[in-house]
Amino acid sequence: MAEYYEPIEEIQARAKDLQTFSMKQFSLTNKVAIVSGGNTGLGQAYVVAFAEAGADIYVPTFTSEGWEETKRLVEAKGRKVIFEEVDLTKEDAPKQVIEHTLSAFGHIDILVNNAGMIRRNNLVDSKQTDWDAVMNINLNVVYRLSMAVLPIFKKQNSGKIINIASMLSYFGGKFVPSYTASKHGVAGLTKAFASEASAWNIQVNAIAPGYIATSNTAPIRADQERNDEILGRIAAGHWGQTNELMGGVVFLASPASNYITGIIMPIDGGYLVR
């Protein structure tokens, strides 16, 4: 086999390219993010992380719970946050949220589809109303909010959509068929959007949080048998804390991830490796 010698021009170009890397690529300075359901729990953590990284945030929520605390945390970092109480399942709500964000901040750079819900029942006790409610907010709203912001991102030839998947995007789970189906759907939707939107320099990814200590997981942690079962699979040996997801969401929202699209990124303390 003949030896190959890389042309000096390619070596010089690569060296120049390496010098363009900067930690500023992880900054969200002057970016504007929409974080649905960003008033409590993991959503609140994403909002505070964005503020720390330099972004202003628009937060559509179903209730006003947590507004004051979230506002205090964001403003302490010198950034702005605006809340809107809205039922995102209403037909005109996604378009309304996009219009109000543009009116408030002038542009949109990031959408985090965080709003969601869970209904726990034995399979035989599951109700159609539970299925419909969970699928509507966990999957339909993700699709409709993404579709509402897509024309703006396409026109400006840039944008980040970050969906919130789950460990139940990979597994069947117990007692949560509607939630499991919706989170499998979020994973598929993420890949489908990424496949087409990449042509417009739009990156679409998802975070799959592991077992995080929040109010949503309190019933599981209170069940000693289930708690021990979960902890036995977490390589890190502990339930995740909300701050342990903040770096991941900032990374996927930042220019540092511009060549990453269509992934489902587990932040799970190694749950999936066991």
VEXKOL-745987 format. One line per field, with one value per residue (C-alpha): residue number from 1; residue in three letters; y, z, x. Coordinates in pm, whole numbers, plus 50000, padded with zeros to 5 digits. Example, Ala and Ser with C-alpha at 12.3 -4.5 7.8 and 13.67 -1.06 7.14 Angstrom:
# residues 2
pos 1  2
code ALA  SER
py 49550  49894
pz 50780  50714
px 51230  51367
//
This chain:
# residues 274
pos 1  2  3  4  5  6  7  8  9  10  11  12  13  14  15  16  17  18  19  20  21  22  23  24  25  26  27  28  29  30  31  32  33  34  35  36  37  38  39  40  41  42  43  44  45  46  47  48  49  50  51  52  53  54  55  56  57  58  59  60  61  62  63  64  65  66  67  68  69  70  71  72  73  74  75  76  77  78  79  80  81  82  83  84  85  86  87  88  89  90  91  92  93  94  95  96  97  98  99  100  101  102  103  104  105  106  107  108  109  110  111  112  113  114  115  116  117  118  119  120  121  122  123  124  125  126  127  128  129  130  131  132  133  134  135  136  137  138  139  140  141  142  143  144  145  146  147  148  149  150  151  152  153  154  155  156  157  158  159  160  161  162  163  164  165  166  167  168  169  170  171  172  173  174  175  176  177  178  179  180  181  182  183  184  185  186  187  188  189  190  191  192  193  194  195  196  197  198  199  200  201  202  203  204  205  206  207  208  209  210  211  212  213  214  215  216  217  218  219  220  221  222  223  224  225  226  227  228  229  230  231  232  233  234  235  236  237  238  239  240  241  242  243  244  245  246  247  248  249  250  251  252  253  254  255  256  257  258  259  260  261  262  263  264  265  266  267  268  269  270  271  272  273  274
code MET  ALA  GLU  TYR  TYR  GLU  PRO  ILE  GLU  GLU  ILE  GLN  ALA  ARG  ALA  LYS  ASP  LEU  GLN  THR  PHE  SER  MET  LYS  GLN  PHE  SER  LEU  THR  ASN  LYS  VAL  ALA  ILE  VAL  SER  GLY  GLY  ASN  THR  GLY  LEU  GLY  GLN  ALA  TYR  VAL  VAL  ALA  PHE  ALA  GLU  ALA  GLY  ALA  ASP  ILE  TYR  VAL  PRO  THR  PHE  THR  SER  GLU  GLY  TRP  GLU  GLU  THR  LYS  ARG  LEU  VAL  GLU  ALA  LYS  GLY  ARG  LYS  VAL  ILE  PHE  GLU  GLU  VAL  ASP  LEU  THR  LYS  GLU  ASP  ALA  PRO  LYS  GLN  VAL  ILE  GLU  HIS  THR  LEU  SER  ALA  PHE  GLY  HIS  ILE  ASP  ILE  LEU  VAL  ASN  ASN  ALA  GLY  MET  ILE  ARG  ARG  ASN  ASN  LEU  VAL  ASP  SER  LYS  GLN  THR  ASP  TRP  ASP  ALA  VAL  MET  ASN  ILE  ASN  LEU  ASN  VAL  VAL  TYR  ARG  LEU  SER  MET  ALA  VAL  LEU  PRO  ILE  PHE  LYS  LYS  GLN  ASN  SER  GLY  LYS  ILE  ILE  ASN  ILE  ALA  SER  MET  LEU  SER  TYR  PHE  GLY  GLY  LYS  PHE  VAL  PRO  SER  TYR  THR  ALA  SER  LYS  HIS  GLY  VAL  ALA  GLY  LEU  THR  LYS  ALA  PHE  ALA  SER  GLU  ALA  SER  ALA  TRP  ASN  ILE  GLN  VAL  ASN  ALA  ILE  ALA  PRO  GLY  TYR  ILE  ALA  THR  SER  ASN  THR  ALA  PRO  ILE  ARG  ALA  ASP  GLN  GLU  ARG  ASN  ASP  GLU  ILE  LEU  GLY  ARG  ILE  ALA  ALA  GLY  HIS  TRP  GLY  GLN  THR  ASN  GLU  LEU  MET  GLY  GLY  VAL  VAL  PHE  LEU  ALA  SER  PRO  ALA  SER  ASN  TYR  ILE  THR  GLY  ILE  ILE  MET  PRO  ILE  ASP  GLY  GLY  TYR  LEU  VAL  ARG
py 50000  50339  50580  50882  51218  51475  51796  52079  52298  52055  52040  52419  52449  52200  52382  52708  52541  52412  52764  52883  52686  52901  52853  53133  52865  52744  53090  53185  53558  53758  53444  53406  53074  52947  52685  52541  52449  52617  52732  52421  52105  52025  52303  52558  52417  52464  52824  52906  52734  52944  53261  53169  53117  53461  53404  53568  53331  53320  53066  52950  52764  52607  52773  53054  52819  52896  53221  53440  53202  53145  53518  53584  53319  53450  53818  53739  53642  53968  53821  53862  53612  53660  53420  53351  53144  52943  52603  52482  52216  52484  52507  52866  52852  52757  53034  53277  53185  53241  53578  53694  53591  53784  54085  54075  53998  54052  53711  53344  53115  52814  52612  52363  52141  52063  52080  51739  51521  51165  50947  50632  50336  49962  49871  49728  50046  50287  50514  50662  51009  50955  50841  51141  51395  51263  51222  51567  51759  51523  51468  51681  52004  51917  51878  52191  52422  52297  52354  52705  52808  52625  52896  53153  52930  52846  53212  53307  52988  52891  52752  52488  52264  52056  51801  51626  51250  50999  50668  50547  50645  50324  50093  49988  50096  50004  50158  50439  50316  50657  50828  50556  50578  50956  50955  50695  50935  51229  51032  50956  51310  51443  51228  51310  51685  51665  51477  51760  52070  52018  52164  52499  52487  52389  52133  51915  51699  51554  51504  51182  51253  50954  50910  51261  51361  51581  51601  51380  51096  51135  50846  50613  50715  50658  50297  50125  49824  50034  50285  50007  49853  50182  50267  49921  50013  50363  50330  50663  50521  50804  50971  51262  51621  51889  52077  51770  51829  52197  52155  51921  52153  52451  52246  52143  52503  52651  52686  52419  52156  52286  51957  51747  51674  51394  51251  51140  51228  51029  51216  50923  50850  50536  50380  50261  50083  49821
pz 50000  49901  50183  50211  50315  50421  50221  50419  50336  50517  50819  50838  50795  51076  51307  51236  51300  51638  51742  51692  51991  52290  52619  52496  52285  52604  52675  52621  52655  52506  52398  52462  52572  52616  52890  52923  53280  53403  53734  53945  53960  53678  53462  53724  53722  53344  53377  53645  53444  53139  53346  53484  53126  53021  52872  52931  52964  52882  53093  53003  53297  53388  53733  53905  54154  54198  54004  54280  54376  54014  53943  54245  54137  53779  53870  54119  53811  53635  53377  53296  53321  53212  53309  53136  53287  52997  52915  52645  52534  52395  52017  51993  52295  52123  51865  52143  52347  52050  51970  52331  52360  52045  52173  52505  52387  52010  51920  52021  52017  52230  52304  52591  52585  52954  53054  53132  53366  53492  53604  53802  53799  53775  53410  53461  53644  53377  53233  52888  53045  53200  52867  52682  52939  52952  52577  52516  52731  52703  52328  52144  52307  52231  51865  51848  52031  51814  51500  51617  51665  51362  51102  51313  51355  50983  50883  51107  51008  51367  51672  51942  52043  52356  52447  52781  52739  53024  53132  53019  52665  52684  52912  52970  53332  53585  53644  53388  53041  52915  53041  52893  52554  52553  52635  52366  52136  52247  52154  51809  51755  51848  51583  51318  51370  51377  51049  50860  51062  51032  50681  50843  51108  51376  51631  51796  52089  52407  52763  52936  53309  53529  53870  54017  54367  54294  54418  54122  54244  54614  54610  54461  54710  54994  54877  55035  54805  54486  54615  54681  54340  54166  54374  54299  53929  53961  53916  54092  54398  54464  54331  54104  54221  54000  53971  53806  53493  53454  53269  53013  52916  52884  52662  52426  52411  52341  52022  52163  52054  51701  51542  51769  51667  51706  52025  52342  52612  52935  53253  53482  53702  53499  53537  53177  53196  53444
px 50000  50136  50209  49982  50117  49864  49900  50057  49756  49523  49754  49767  49389  49327  49570  49391  49055  49172  49264  48906  48781  48694  48511  48284  48116  47946  47804  47439  47501  47213  47028  46655  46510  46156  46127  45778  45690  46006  45860  45925  46135  46373  46228  46324  46678  46700  46582  46838  47113  47031  47036  47378  47500  47373  47027  46690  46397  46026  45838  45486  45333  45001  44994  45182  45347  45716  45714  45852  46131  46233  46231  46449  46701  46716  46740  47018  47221  47141  46904  46535  46252  45891  45612  45283  45003  44867  44718  44954  44707  44475  44489  44615  44849  45179  45148  45053  45362  45592  45432  45452  45817  45905  45714  45899  46253  46265  46405  46410  46714  46622  46309  46302  45994  45988  45621  45481  45282  45260  44968  45046  44806  44815  44773  44424  44317  44446  44181  44137  44121  44466  44606  44463  44581  44938  44978  44837  45085  45384  45376  45121  45239  45602  45510  45296  45538  45823  45617  45528  45892  46029  45952  46139  46442  46436  46422  46716  46904  46972  46798  46805  46517  46573  46310  46285  46280  46315  46462  46119  46213  46420  46219  45861  45846  45579  45238  45289  45186  45077  45394  45613  45443  45468  45840  45911  45726  45940  46253  46114  45994  46338  46504  46244  46276  46655  46662  46492  46574  46950  46926  46838  47114  46864  46978  46712  46817  46671  46782  46680  46697  46762  46608  46622  46513  46210  45852  45748  45969  45885  45633  45893  46162  45914  45863  46165  46158  46131  46387  46639  46570  46647  46954  47093  47106  47252  47627  47685  47509  47266  46955  47040  47006  46852  47182  47336  47123  47208  47537  47385  47102  47338  47569  47288  47165  47508  47716  47948  47691  47635  47744  47523  47167  46915  47061  46887  47142  47103  47193  47139  47439  47504  47158  47158  47492  47369
//
